[in-house]
Amino acid sequence: MILTKLSLHQYTIDLDRLLPVGKQRIDERHGLVLCATINSGTDERTEQVEIAPLSGIDVDGHQLTGFSQHSLLQTSAQLSEYLAALHQQPADKLLDFADTTEQNAIAYGLSLLHAKLMGSLDGHSLEVRTIPLIYRNQDEPLTAVAERVAALANNIHAVKVKVAQTSLEDEIQLIHQILAIRPDLKLRLDANRGFELQQAIEFIACIPIHAIEYIEEPCSRPADNPIFYNAIGAPWALDESLNDPHYQFEMQAGLCAIIIKPMLLGSLQKLQSLQHLATEHGVRSILSSSLEASLGITALSRLASIMTPDEIPGIDTLSAFSQDLVQSTGKAKCLQLNDLQLLLALD
């Protein structure tokens, strides 16, 4: 299987509404599409992957912090070098480069491209499984959030709610309003390390703990998370901590899940190793997006059906995108490769 054609394209997609990135907000998404064709002499296959580090500038002109360590420019520069070396080479070379790069978005993209070219993702269900994301837009009244909750389908039994964004009082009111409308819902709360220890305890003390599935990164100091659990008994999950290049899995009191964002963490092999470690300690692994466009979300959906078939992935961010990317999800416009900026083409 020889890589006979390689091309790299860049996209920019406006968002119909602001999306939260931690406590920051973005109004557009930038990324890359890597396209590859393999030829075995008799058969030819072409696949595309989205490679979109979660970095750049927020709506206030500040750098996004706490997510991808590399810029889109750095990613496209390294990919361009790699593609020149990969052209006319065996497809398995993709995995060699995925193992050597320090850029996690590239490691994930190259290993995913190899899996797609080898057909490893073929035949898996694309049944849409997602946890709705609930958050309050800037200057939005609570009634608007209530309308979105009331509109949820009856077969939705869990939602993800962004917290530690505004005042404790407003967010406690938001939680109670959600549960008043849908008392059957389980809540995946996401604090993005937004609370001090005492704030996290006070917040959870004011809401029904039986409704909480877990809270992601409750404390600004990760070392406080087990103390938080011992004080209030609310299970918690790790998200941002996994982005630390020195992170090593360690079981702690109250840890019940890890939120795996492949674009931020690296190759498929690395993801599977992390998942296996967590499973050995009874900790759930949940795949989640890094605000990819539809091409990346479709791949995540397939990966989730393979890696975590009993878990619903966190991929409910596409509704904010004004356009689809390569893979249509029903939006009025679906960008194809010829709509994107061509950065490199090797035939």
C-alpha positions as a LaTeX table, in Angstrom:
\begin{tabular}{lrrr}
\hline
Residue & $x$ (\AA) & $y$ (\AA) & $z$ (\AA) \\
\hline
Met1 & 0.00 & 0.00 & 0.00 \\
Ile2 & 1.85 & 3.07 & $-1.30$ \\
Leu3 & 0.92 & 6.68 & $-0.58$ \\
Thr4 & 0.63 & 7.93 & $-4.16$ \\
Lys5 & $-1.19$ & 11.23 & $-3.60$ \\
Leu6 & $-1.06$ & 13.60 & $-0.64$ \\
Ser7 & $-2.58$ & 17.04 & $-0.20$ \\
Leu8 & $-3.03$ & 19.50 & 2.65 \\
His9 & $-5.83$ & 22.05 & 2.82 \\
Gln10 & $-6.81$ & 24.77 & 5.30 \\
Tyr11 & $-10.34$ & 25.75 & 6.32 \\
Thr12 & $-12.01$ & 28.57 & 8.23 \\
Ile13 & $-15.63$ & 28.17 & 9.33 \\
Asp14 & $-17.65$ & 30.90 & 11.02 \\
Leu15 & $-19.71$ & 29.90 & 14.04 \\
Asp16 & $-23.38$ & 30.86 & 14.29 \\
Arg17 & $-22.94$ & 31.36 & 18.03 \\
Leu18 & $-19.96$ & 31.64 & 20.35 \\
Leu19 & $-18.51$ & 28.37 & 21.62 \\
Pro20 & $-16.85$ & 28.12 & 25.05 \\
Val21 & $-13.21$ & 27.08 & 25.23 \\
Gly22 & $-12.69$ & 26.92 & 28.98 \\
Lys23 & $-13.70$ & 30.40 & 30.13 \\
Gln24 & $-12.88$ & 31.89 & 26.72 \\
Arg25 & $-15.11$ & 32.09 & 23.64 \\
Ile26 & $-14.47$ & 31.66 & 19.92 \\
Asp27 & $-16.53$ & 32.77 & 16.92 \\
Glu28 & $-14.73$ & 30.82 & 14.19 \\
Arg29 & $-12.84$ & 27.56 & 13.81 \\
His30 & $-9.67$ & 27.04 & 11.80 \\
Gly31 & $-8.06$ & 23.74 & 10.88 \\
Leu32 & $-6.55$ & 21.49 & 8.24 \\
Val33 & $-7.73$ & 18.63 & 6.06 \\
Leu34 & $-5.16$ & 16.01 & 5.09 \\
Cys35 & $-6.08$ & 13.93 & 2.04 \\
Ala36 & $-4.23$ & 10.75 & 1.05 \\
Thr37 & $-4.56$ & 8.13 & $-1.69$ \\
Ile38 & $-3.05$ & 4.65 & $-1.47$ \\
Asn39 & $-2.49$ & 2.27 & $-4.35$ \\
Ser40 & $-1.88$ & $-1.46$ & $-4.03$ \\
Gly41 & $-1.43$ & $-2.03$ & $-7.75$ \\
Thr42 & $-5.01$ & $-3.12$ & $-8.38$ \\
Asp43 & $-7.02$ & $-1.02$ & $-5.90$ \\
Glu44 & $-6.97$ & 2.66 & $-4.98$ \\
Arg45 & $-8.44$ & 4.27 & $-1.88$ \\
Thr46 & $-8.68$ & 7.93 & $-0.84$ \\
Glu47 & $-9.42$ & 9.20 & 2.66 \\
Gln48 & $-9.43$ & 12.55 & 4.46 \\
Val49 & $-8.85$ & 13.50 & 8.09 \\
Glu50 & $-9.30$ & 16.75 & 9.96 \\
Ile51 & $-6.31$ & 18.02 & 11.94 \\
Ala52 & $-7.32$ & 21.03 & 14.02 \\
Pro53 & $-5.28$ & 21.98 & 17.09 \\
Leu54 & $-7.42$ & 23.88 & 19.61 \\
Ser55 & $-5.36$ & 27.04 & 19.65 \\
Gly56 & $-5.52$ & 30.54 & 18.23 \\
Ile57 & $-7.32$ & 33.73 & 19.27 \\
Asp58 & $-10.57$ & 34.18 & 21.21 \\
Val59 & $-13.24$ & 36.82 & 20.55 \\
Asp60 & $-11.38$ & 39.28 & 22.80 \\
Gly61 & $-8.11$ & 38.90 & 20.91 \\
His62 & $-6.41$ & 36.76 & 23.54 \\
Gln63 & $-4.53$ & 33.52 & 22.93 \\
Leu64 & $-6.45$ & 30.37 & 23.84 \\
Thr65 & $-4.76$ & 28.77 & 26.82 \\
Gly66 & $-4.84$ & 25.31 & 28.36 \\
Phe67 & $-5.50$ & 23.27 & 25.23 \\
Ser68 & $-3.25$ & 22.55 & 22.20 \\
Gln69 & 0.40 & 23.44 & 22.69 \\
His70 & 1.02 & 24.27 & 19.02 \\
Ser71 & $-0.43$ & 26.82 & 16.61 \\
Leu72 & $-2.11$ & 26.01 & 13.32 \\
Leu73 & 0.89 & 27.53 & 11.54 \\
Gln74 & 3.29 & 25.21 & 13.38 \\
Thr75 & 1.07 & 22.25 & 12.60 \\
Ser76 & 0.81 & 23.01 & 8.88 \\
Ala77 & 4.59 & 23.60 & 8.66 \\
Gln78 & 5.45 & 20.24 & 10.24 \\
Leu79 & 2.83 & 18.40 & 8.19 \\
Ser80 & 4.23 & 19.88 & 4.99 \\
Glu81 & 7.66 & 18.50 & 5.89 \\
Tyr82 & 6.21 & 15.11 & 6.75 \\
Leu83 & 4.18 & 14.81 & 3.57 \\
Ala84 & 7.24 & 15.42 & 1.40 \\
Ala85 & 8.94 & 12.51 & 3.19 \\
Leu86 & 5.84 & 10.28 & 3.06 \\
His87 & 5.09 & 10.65 & $-0.64$ \\
Gln88 & 5.49 & 7.34 & $-2.51$ \\
Gln89 & 6.23 & 5.54 & 0.76 \\
Pro90 & 4.30 & 2.62 & 2.33 \\
Ala91 & 1.19 & 3.68 & 4.24 \\
Asp92 & 2.60 & 2.17 & 7.45 \\
Lys93 & 5.11 & 5.04 & 7.48 \\
Leu94 & 2.23 & 7.21 & 8.72 \\
Leu95 & 2.49 & 5.42 & 12.06 \\
Asp96 & 6.25 & 6.03 & 12.25 \\
Phe97 & 5.71 & 9.77 & 11.94 \\
Ala98 & 2.79 & 9.65 & 14.39 \\
Asp99 & 5.15 & 8.07 & 16.94 \\
Thr100 & 7.92 & 10.63 & 16.49 \\
Thr101 & 6.08 & 13.97 & 16.34 \\
Glu102 & 5.72 & 16.13 & 19.45 \\
Gln103 & 2.49 & 17.61 & 18.09 \\
Asn104 & $-0.46$ & 15.62 & 19.41 \\
Ala105 & $-2.88$ & 16.83 & 16.74 \\
Ile106 & $-0.54$ & 15.50 & 14.05 \\
Ala107 & 0.00 & 12.19 & 15.88 \\
Tyr108 & $-3.74$ & 11.71 & 16.11 \\
Gly109 & $-4.37$ & 12.77 & 12.51 \\
Leu110 & $-1.71$ & 10.52 & 10.98 \\
Ser111 & $-2.72$ & 7.47 & 13.01 \\
Leu112 & $-6.39$ & 8.10 & 12.20 \\
Leu113 & $-5.57$ & 8.48 & 8.51 \\
His114 & $-3.74$ & 5.14 & 8.59 \\
Ala115 & $-6.73$ & 3.48 & 10.26 \\
Lys116 & $-9.12$ & 4.89 & 7.66 \\
Leu117 & $-6.91$ & 3.88 & 4.74 \\
Met118 & $-6.63$ & 0.35 & 6.15 \\
Gly119 & $-10.41$ & 0.14 & 6.52 \\
Ser120 & $-10.26$ & $-0.20$ & 10.31 \\
Leu121 & $-13.18$ & 2.20 & 10.76 \\
Asp122 & $-15.34$ & 0.65 & 8.05 \\
Gly123 & $-18.64$ & $-0.96$ & 8.88 \\
His124 & $-19.13$ & 0.63 & 12.28 \\
Ser125 & $-22.48$ & 2.20 & 13.08 \\
Leu126 & $-22.87$ & 5.93 & 12.56 \\
Glu127 & $-25.91$ & 6.05 & 14.81 \\
Val128 & $-25.85$ & 9.55 & 16.27 \\
Arg129 & $-25.13$ & 9.29 & 19.99 \\
Thr130 & $-24.36$ & 12.46 & 21.82 \\
Ile131 & $-24.81$ & 14.26 & 25.12 \\
Pro132 & $-26.43$ & 17.69 & 24.53 \\
Leu133 & $-24.23$ & 20.58 & 25.60 \\
Ile134 & $-26.02$ & 23.20 & 27.71 \\
Tyr135 & $-24.41$ & 26.54 & 28.37 \\
Arg136 & $-25.51$ & 30.13 & 28.72 \\
Asn137 & $-24.53$ & 32.43 & 25.89 \\
Gln138 & $-23.23$ & 35.89 & 26.74 \\
Asp139 & $-26.05$ & 38.19 & 27.97 \\
Glu140 & $-28.57$ & 35.41 & 27.36 \\
Pro141 & $-31.59$ & 35.23 & 29.70 \\
Leu142 & $-32.18$ & 32.02 & 31.63 \\
Thr143 & $-35.51$ & 31.66 & 29.84 \\
Ala144 & $-33.67$ & 31.01 & 26.57 \\
Val145 & $-31.70$ & 28.18 & 28.17 \\
Ala146 & $-34.93$ & 26.83 & 29.63 \\
Glu147 & $-36.47$ & 26.72 & 26.16 \\
Arg148 & $-33.56$ & 24.63 & 24.86 \\
Val149 & $-33.88$ & 22.21 & 27.77 \\
Ala150 & $-37.64$ & 21.92 & 27.28 \\
Ala151 & $-37.05$ & 21.11 & 23.61 \\
Leu152 & $-34.81$ & 18.09 & 24.39 \\
Ala153 & $-36.15$ & 14.78 & 23.13 \\
Asn154 & $-37.61$ & 12.41 & 25.69 \\
Asn155 & $-34.93$ & 9.82 & 24.92 \\
Ile156 & $-32.23$ & 12.22 & 26.14 \\
His157 & $-31.35$ & 11.23 & 29.69 \\
Ala158 & $-28.12$ & 13.16 & 30.29 \\
Val159 & $-26.74$ & 16.62 & 29.46 \\
Lys160 & $-23.40$ & 18.33 & 29.81 \\
Val161 & $-23.55$ & 21.72 & 31.53 \\
Lys162 & $-20.79$ & 24.31 & 31.53 \\
Val163 & $-20.28$ & 25.76 & 35.03 \\
Ala164 & $-17.76$ & 28.06 & 36.74 \\
Gln165 & $-18.49$ & 30.56 & 33.98 \\
Thr166 & $-20.51$ & 33.21 & 35.85 \\
Ser167 & $-21.61$ & 33.69 & 39.48 \\
Leu168 & $-22.34$ & 30.76 & 41.80 \\
Glu169 & $-25.85$ & 32.08 & 42.36 \\
Asp170 & $-26.67$ & 32.24 & 38.64 \\
Glu171 & $-25.28$ & 28.79 & 37.98 \\
Ile172 & $-27.07$ & 27.19 & 40.93 \\
Gln173 & $-30.27$ & 28.75 & 39.59 \\
Leu174 & $-29.48$ & 27.37 & 36.12 \\
Ile175 & $-29.02$ & 23.82 & 37.46 \\
His176 & $-32.26$ & 23.96 & 39.43 \\
Gln177 & $-34.10$ & 25.31 & 36.40 \\
Ile178 & $-32.81$ & 22.46 & 34.22 \\
Leu179 & $-33.90$ & 19.86 & 36.78 \\
Ala180 & $-37.27$ & 21.53 & 37.30 \\
Ile181 & $-37.98$ & 21.11 & 33.58 \\
Arg182 & $-36.42$ & 17.65 & 33.27 \\
Pro183 & $-35.99$ & 16.03 & 36.71 \\
Asp184 & $-34.98$ & 12.77 & 35.02 \\
Leu185 & $-31.76$ & 14.20 & 33.60 \\
Lys186 & $-28.31$ & 13.24 & 34.82 \\
Leu187 & $-25.79$ & 16.07 & 34.72 \\
Arg188 & $-22.24$ & 15.98 & 33.45 \\
Leu189 & $-20.92$ & 19.25 & 34.85 \\
Asp190 & $-17.80$ & 20.82 & 33.34 \\
Ala191 & $-15.96$ & 23.34 & 35.51 \\
Asn192 & $-12.73$ & 23.59 & 33.47 \\
Arg193 & $-10.79$ & 24.11 & 36.73 \\
Gly194 & $-12.90$ & 27.21 & 37.35 \\
Phe195 & $-13.57$ & 26.77 & 41.10 \\
Glu196 & $-11.40$ & 27.17 & 44.14 \\
Leu197 & $-11.81$ & 24.19 & 46.47 \\
Gln198 & $-14.29$ & 25.87 & 48.81 \\
Gln199 & $-16.30$ & 27.29 & 45.90 \\
Ala200 & $-16.58$ & 23.81 & 44.35 \\
Ile201 & $-17.82$ & 22.36 & 47.64 \\
Glu202 & $-20.35$ & 25.19 & 48.13 \\
Phe203 & $-21.61$ & 24.84 & 44.57 \\
Ile204 & $-22.22$ & 21.09 & 44.79 \\
Ala205 & $-23.78$ & 21.46 & 48.27 \\
Cys206 & $-26.51$ & 23.64 & 46.72 \\
Ile207 & $-27.65$ & 21.20 & 44.03 \\
Pro208 & $-29.11$ & 17.67 & 44.20 \\
Ile209 & $-26.08$ & 15.38 & 44.29 \\
His210 & $-28.12$ & 12.41 & 43.04 \\
Ala211 & $-28.53$ & 14.24 & 39.71 \\
Ile212 & $-24.77$ & 14.60 & 39.16 \\
Glu213 & $-23.11$ & 11.96 & 37.00 \\
Tyr214 & $-19.76$ & 13.69 & 37.56 \\
Ile215 & $-18.08$ & 17.10 & 37.45 \\
Glu216 & $-15.07$ & 17.59 & 35.17 \\
Glu217 & $-11.99$ & 19.22 & 36.72 \\
Pro218 & $-13.86$ & 20.86 & 39.62 \\
Cys219 & $-10.87$ & 22.56 & 41.26 \\
Ser220 & $-8.34$ & 25.08 & 39.97 \\
Arg221 & $-5.67$ & 22.98 & 41.72 \\
Pro222 & $-6.04$ & 19.37 & 40.51 \\
Ala223 & $-4.50$ & 18.14 & 43.77 \\
Asp224 & $-7.64$ & 19.43 & 45.52 \\
Asn225 & $-10.01$ & 17.15 & 43.59 \\
Pro226 & $-9.76$ & 14.18 & 46.01 \\
Ile227 & $-10.23$ & 16.60 & 48.94 \\
Phe228 & $-13.33$ & 17.94 & 47.20 \\
Tyr229 & $-14.66$ & 14.39 & 46.85 \\
Asn230 & $-14.00$ & 13.51 & 50.48 \\
Ala231 & $-15.81$ & 16.68 & 51.58 \\
Ile232 & $-18.94$ & 16.45 & 49.44 \\
Gly233 & $-19.03$ & 12.97 & 47.84 \\
Ala234 & $-19.49$ & 14.12 & 44.25 \\
Pro235 & $-17.64$ & 11.99 & 41.65 \\
Trp236 & $-15.29$ & 13.88 & 39.36 \\
Ala237 & $-13.56$ & 13.45 & 36.01 \\
Leu238 & $-10.27$ & 14.50 & 34.46 \\
Asp239 & $-10.10$ & 16.52 & 31.26 \\
Glu240 & $-7.49$ & 19.30 & 31.07 \\
Ser241 & $-5.09$ & 17.32 & 33.25 \\
Leu242 & $-4.69$ & 14.80 & 30.45 \\
Asn243 & $-3.25$ & 17.58 & 28.25 \\
Asp244 & $-0.18$ & 17.88 & 30.48 \\
Pro245 & 2.70 & 16.24 & 28.55 \\
His246 & 3.88 & 14.72 & 31.85 \\
Tyr247 & 0.49 & 13.28 & 32.81 \\
Gln248 & 0.53 & 9.69 & 34.07 \\
Phe249 & $-2.66$ & 7.94 & 35.07 \\
Glu250 & $-3.03$ & 7.64 & 38.85 \\
Met251 & $-6.13$ & 6.45 & 40.68 \\
Gln252 & $-7.48$ & 9.00 & 43.19 \\
Ala253 & $-10.47$ & 9.18 & 45.52 \\
Gly254 & $-13.62$ & 10.08 & 43.61 \\
Leu255 & $-12.14$ & 9.81 & 40.11 \\
Cys256 & $-14.80$ & 8.09 & 37.98 \\
Ala257 & $-14.03$ & 9.10 & 34.37 \\
Ile258 & $-11.40$ & 10.47 & 32.04 \\
Ile259 & $-12.47$ & 12.69 & 29.15 \\
Ile260 & $-10.36$ & 11.71 & 26.15 \\
Lys261 & $-9.99$ & 14.43 & 23.50 \\
Pro262 & $-7.96$ & 12.71 & 20.77 \\
Met263 & $-6.98$ & 15.93 & 18.97 \\
Leu264 & $-5.27$ & 17.08 & 22.17 \\
Leu265 & $-3.82$ & 13.77 & 23.35 \\
Gly266 & $-2.16$ & 12.05 & 20.39 \\
Ser267 & $-2.12$ & 8.79 & 18.46 \\
Leu268 & $-4.76$ & 6.09 & 18.58 \\
Gln269 & $-2.26$ & 3.77 & 20.24 \\
Lys270 & $-1.70$ & 6.31 & 23.03 \\
Leu271 & $-5.45$ & 6.73 & 23.51 \\
Gln272 & $-5.97$ & 2.97 & 23.76 \\
Ser273 & $-3.14$ & 2.59 & 26.30 \\
Leu274 & $-4.66$ & 5.33 & 28.47 \\
Gln275 & $-8.10$ & 3.75 & 28.18 \\
His276 & $-6.80$ & 0.34 & 29.24 \\
Leu277 & $-5.09$ & 1.81 & 32.32 \\
Ala278 & $-8.27$ & 3.60 & 33.33 \\
Thr279 & $-10.41$ & 0.50 & 32.80 \\
Glu280 & $-8.14$ & $-1.54$ & 35.06 \\
His281 & $-9.05$ & 0.88 & 37.88 \\
Gly282 & $-12.77$ & 0.95 & 37.11 \\
Val283 & $-12.59$ & 4.44 & 35.60 \\
Arg284 & $-14.74$ & 5.22 & 32.56 \\
Ser285 & $-13.25$ & 6.59 & 29.32 \\
Ile286 & $-15.39$ & 9.04 & 27.39 \\
Leu287 & $-14.37$ & 10.38 & 23.99 \\
Ser288 & $-14.98$ & 14.08 & 23.46 \\
Ser289 & $-14.45$ & 16.65 & 20.74 \\
Ser290 & $-12.00$ & 19.54 & 20.64 \\
Leu291 & $-14.58$ & 21.57 & 18.69 \\
Glu292 & $-13.78$ & 19.91 & 15.38 \\
Ala293 & $-15.89$ & 20.46 & 12.28 \\
Ser294 & $-18.08$ & 17.70 & 10.82 \\
Leu295 & $-15.21$ & 15.70 & 9.28 \\
Gly296 & $-13.54$ & 15.33 & 12.65 \\
Ile297 & $-16.79$ & 14.75 & 14.54 \\
Thr298 & $-17.79$ & 11.94 & 12.16 \\
Ala299 & $-14.46$ & 10.22 & 12.81 \\
Leu300 & $-14.90$ & 10.65 & 16.57 \\
Ser301 & $-18.34$ & 9.09 & 16.37 \\
Arg302 & $-16.91$ & 6.05 & 14.59 \\
Leu303 & $-14.02$ & 5.79 & 17.06 \\
Ala304 & $-16.43$ & 5.96 & 19.99 \\
Ser305 & $-18.47$ & 3.09 & 18.56 \\
Ile306 & $-15.26$ & 1.02 & 18.44 \\
Met307 & $-13.36$ & 2.10 & 21.57 \\
Thr308 & $-16.18$ & 2.97 & 23.97 \\
Pro309 & $-19.36$ & 1.31 & 22.67 \\
Asp310 & $-21.09$ & 1.57 & 26.07 \\
Glu311 & $-20.39$ & 5.30 & 26.48 \\
Ile312 & $-22.02$ & 8.25 & 24.72 \\
Pro313 & $-19.31$ & 10.60 & 23.36 \\
Gly314 & $-19.24$ & 14.34 & 24.00 \\
Ile315 & $-19.58$ & 15.63 & 20.44 \\
Asp316 & $-22.53$ & 18.04 & 20.61 \\
Thr317 & $-20.79$ & 21.12 & 19.20 \\
Leu318 & $-21.68$ & 20.99 & 15.48 \\
Ser319 & $-24.88$ & 22.96 & 15.88 \\
Ala320 & $-22.79$ & 26.12 & 16.28 \\
Phe321 & $-21.00$ & 25.63 & 12.93 \\
Ser322 & $-22.37$ & 27.57 & 9.96 \\
Gln323 & $-21.08$ & 24.99 & 7.46 \\
Asp324 & $-20.15$ & 21.32 & 7.28 \\
Leu325 & $-16.68$ & 20.13 & 6.27 \\
Val326 & $-16.37$ & 17.32 & 3.67 \\
Gln327 & $-18.85$ & 15.14 & 5.61 \\
Ser328 & $-22.40$ & 16.47 & 5.42 \\
Thr329 & $-24.58$ & 16.54 & 8.51 \\
Gly330 & $-27.40$ & 18.34 & 6.75 \\
Lys331 & $-26.26$ & 21.96 & 6.85 \\
Ala332 & $-27.06$ & 24.16 & 3.86 \\
Lys333 & $-23.40$ & 24.27 & 2.80 \\
Cys334 & $-20.83$ & 21.47 & 2.99 \\
Leu335 & $-17.32$ & 22.60 & 2.12 \\
Gln336 & $-15.42$ & 20.26 & $-0.19$ \\
Leu337 & $-11.67$ & 20.17 & $-0.81$ \\
Asn338 & $-11.87$ & 22.58 & $-3.76$ \\
Asp339 & $-13.53$ & 25.14 & $-1.45$ \\
Leu340 & $-10.52$ & 25.14 & 0.88 \\
Gln341 & $-7.12$ & 26.82 & 0.66 \\
Leu342 & $-4.65$ & 24.38 & $-0.89$ \\
Leu343 & $-1.37$ & 24.39 & 1.01 \\
Leu344 & 0.41 & 21.45 & $-0.62$ \\
Ala345 & $-0.28$ & 18.83 & $-3.30$ \\
Leu346 & 1.92 & 15.86 & $-4.14$ \\
Asp347 & 0.84 & 13.56 & $-7.02$ \\
\hline
\end{tabular}
